[in-house]
Amino acid sequence: MLYTIVGLGFIAIGFAIGWYGVRPLMVVPSVLRATVQAPSEVTESDSFVVCQGIANKSSETITAPFTGMRCLGFEFEVTERQAFGVGVPWFQVHLDDGVATHPFTLDDPAGGLIVVPSSKRFVLDTESTVFTVDATESLPERIQRFVDVRDGLEPVAGWVRAVPGLGARRYIERRIDPGEEYLIAGVTKRQQNEIVLTDNLVITDRSPRWFALARLRRATFPTVIALVLVVAGLGGIVL
């Protein structure tokens, strides 16, 4: 009976992790099937489109937290290298994350399209800028100012700093930079008599093919873990 209960628990956790890993892949077939359009060619509402153009500000820019660059939107994450299980292997534990964005335009020589990303579902598939700081090193000034005003980013614990290889933190930043080319996919809507791209969007600086490959790579680890847990759970039930 105990093996059955534990096995069912493993299976439930496996399915949860599997859904977490597979969910970002749901949009990939739609992106690969769609024909890439110029922003000025998008004229219909309530349709899934993939368009490519130059991002430009339509109102204002914001300051990215770690680089200090002015941008149209950013996503950040802070992780810390900690011990897993009995200490091997080391892995990056999530400490903090967040986003900020403003509406902007995606332009081509013939016109443009307003993009209004949702702050609740804002994910960037763009190149990351990563600052890695060892547990014994001082933080760069801008990152220190950021840490000072964020909750949940206390100094690295003493026992973590005492273990070689542990405590290093990664400060990861992804941005939408004005003047750069992006591929954006999503459903169009009509707002104030204009066609806009909004809500849950794919925003990437890659081609559709490379975007799909990048998401597949990110989904590999959680999917493998999910399969291991499900198989272990089934084994416990059989035993």
C-alpha positions in Angstrom: 0.0 0.0 0.0 2.8 2.4 0.9 4.6 1.8 -2.4 1.3 2.5 -4.3 0.8 5.8 -2.5 4.4 6.9 -3.1 4.1 5.7 -6.7 1.0 7.8 -7.2 2.8 10.8 -5.7 5.7 10.4 -8.1 3.4 10.1 -11.0 1.5 13.3 -10.0 4.7 15.2 -9.6 6.0 13.9 -12.9 2.9 15.0 -14.8 3.2 18.5 -13.1 6.8 18.9 -14.2 6.0 17.5 -17.6 3.3 20.1 -18.1 5.7 22.8 -17.0 8.2 21.6 -19.6 5.9 21.0 -22.5 3.6 24.0 -22.1 6.0 26.5 -23.8 6.0 24.2 -26.8 2.3 24.5 -27.5 2.8 27.6 -29.7 5.7 26.2 -31.6 3.7 24.4 -34.4 1.7 27.5 -35.0 4.8 29.6 -35.4 6.4 27.1 -37.8 3.3 26.7 -39.9 2.7 30.5 -40.3 4.1 32.6 -43.1 6.2 35.5 -41.8 4.6 38.8 -42.7 5.8 42.4 -42.7 4.1 44.4 -39.9 2.4 46.7 -42.5 0.7 43.6 -44.1 -1.2 42.7 -40.9 -4.7 44.1 -41.4 -7.1 41.5 -39.8 -8.1 41.2 -36.2 -8.6 37.9 -34.3 -6.1 36.1 -36.4 -2.8 34.4 -35.5 0.1 36.1 -37.2 3.9 36.0 -37.3 5.6 39.2 -38.4 9.1 40.5 -38.5 10.3 44.1 -38.3 12.2 46.7 -36.4 11.1 47.5 -32.8 10.7 51.3 -32.1 9.3 53.2 -29.2 5.8 54.5 -29.4 5.7 56.3 -26.1 8.7 55.9 -23.8 11.5 53.6 -22.9 12.5 51.9 -19.6 15.8 51.2 -17.9 17.0 47.6 -17.8 17.9 46.5 -14.2 21.4 45.1 -14.7 22.9 46.8 -17.8 21.2 50.1 -17.4 20.3 50.2 -21.1 17.1 52.0 -22.2 14.8 49.4 -23.8 11.2 48.7 -24.7 10.7 45.8 -22.3 12.8 43.5 -20.2 12.7 40.2 -18.3 15.1 39.4 -15.5 15.9 36.4 -13.3 18.2 35.9 -10.3 19.5 32.4 -9.5 22.0 31.0 -7.0 24.2 27.9 -7.2 23.2 25.6 -4.4 23.5 21.9 -3.5 21.0 19.4 -4.8 20.4 16.3 -2.7 23.7 15.3 -1.1 25.5 18.1 -2.8 26.1 16.8 -6.3 25.4 18.0 -8.8 25.3 21.8 -8.1 22.3 23.5 -9.7 20.9 27.0 -10.0 18.1 27.7 -7.5 15.5 30.4 -8.6 15.6 33.4 -6.2 13.8 36.2 -8.0 12.3 37.3 -11.4 10.2 40.0 -12.9 9.3 41.9 -16.1 8.5 45.4 -17.3 7.2 46.5 -20.6 5.7 49.4 -22.6 3.7 49.4 -25.9 6.0 49.8 -28.9 5.8 49.5 -32.7 7.1 46.9 -35.0 8.0 48.7 -38.3 8.9 48.0 -41.8 9.5 50.5 -44.7 5.8 50.5 -45.6 4.4 51.0 -42.1 4.1 49.5 -38.7 2.1 47.5 -36.1 1.4 48.4 -32.5 2.6 45.8 -30.0 1.2 45.7 -26.5 2.7 42.9 -24.5 0.8 41.6 -21.5 2.9 42.1 -18.3 1.2 39.0 -16.8 2.3 36.7 -19.6 5.5 38.3 -20.8 8.3 36.0 -21.9 11.3 36.9 -24.1 13.0 34.4 -26.4 15.9 36.7 -26.9 19.6 36.7 -26.2 20.4 36.9 -22.5 22.9 39.2 -20.8 24.3 37.3 -17.8 26.3 38.6 -14.9 27.8 35.9 -12.7 29.0 37.0 -9.3 30.9 34.6 -6.9 29.7 34.4 -3.3 32.9 36.1 -2.1 32.8 38.9 -4.7 31.3 42.3 -4.3 28.4 43.1 -6.6 28.7 45.6 -9.4 27.2 49.0 -8.3 24.1 48.8 -10.5 23.3 45.3 -9.4 23.9 46.2 -5.7 21.3 49.1 -6.0 18.9 46.6 -7.5 19.4 44.1 -4.7 19.0 46.8 -2.1 15.4 47.5 -3.1 14.3 43.9 -3.8 12.7 41.7 -1.1 14.0 38.1 -0.9 17.5 38.8 -2.0 19.4 38.5 1.3 23.2 38.0 1.2 24.4 34.5 0.4 24.1 32.3 3.5 27.3 31.6 5.4 27.1 27.8 5.1 26.7 28.2 1.4 29.7 30.5 1.0 31.8 28.0 3.0 31.4 25.3 0.4 33.6 25.7 -2.7 31.6 26.2 -5.8 28.4 27.2 -4.1 26.8 30.6 -3.7 27.6 32.1 -7.1 24.6 34.1 -8.3 23.5 34.7 -11.9 21.8 38.0 -12.8 20.1 37.3 -16.1 18.6 40.0 -18.3 16.7 39.8 -21.6 15.5 43.0 -23.4 13.6 44.4 -26.4 16.1 46.9 -27.7 14.9 49.8 -29.9 16.2 49.7 -33.5 16.7 45.9 -33.4 14.9 43.4 -35.5 12.4 41.0 -33.9 10.0 38.2 -34.8 6.7 38.5 -33.0 3.8 36.0 -33.1 0.4 36.3 -31.5 -3.3 37.0 -32.0 -4.3 40.4 -33.4 -7.0 42.5 -31.8 -8.8 45.7 -32.6 -8.3 48.4 -30.0 -9.5 52.0 -30.6 -10.0 51.2 -34.2 -6.4 50.0 -34.7 -5.0 46.5 -35.2 -2.6 45.6 -32.4 -0.7 42.5 -31.3 -1.3 42.0 -27.6 -1.6 39.5 -24.6 0.5 36.3 -24.8 3.1 36.9 -27.4 6.2 35.2 -28.8 8.9 37.8 -29.0 12.3 36.5 -30.3 15.4 37.7 -32.1 15.7 34.3 -33.8 14.2 32.8 -36.9 11.1 30.6 -36.4 13.3 27.5 -36.8 15.9 28.6 -34.2 13.1 29.8 -31.9 11.6 26.3 -32.0 14.9 24.6 -31.4 15.7 26.9 -28.4 12.3 26.0 -26.8 12.8 22.3 -27.5 16.2 22.5 -25.7 14.8 24.2 -22.7 12.0 21.6 -22.5 14.3 18.6 -22.6 15.5 18.6 -18.9 12.0 18.9 -17.3 10.6 16.4 -19.7 13.3 13.8 -18.9 12.8 14.4 -15.1 9.1 14.0 -15.6 9.5 10.7 -17.4 11.9 9.4 -14.7 9.4 10.2 -12.0 6.5 8.7 -13.9 8.4 5.5 -14.5 9.6 5.3 -10.9 6.0 5.8 -9.8 4.7 3.1 -12.0 7.5 0.8 -10.7 6.4 1.5 -7.1 2.8 0.7 -8.0 3.8 -2.6 -9.7 5.9 -3.6 -6.7 
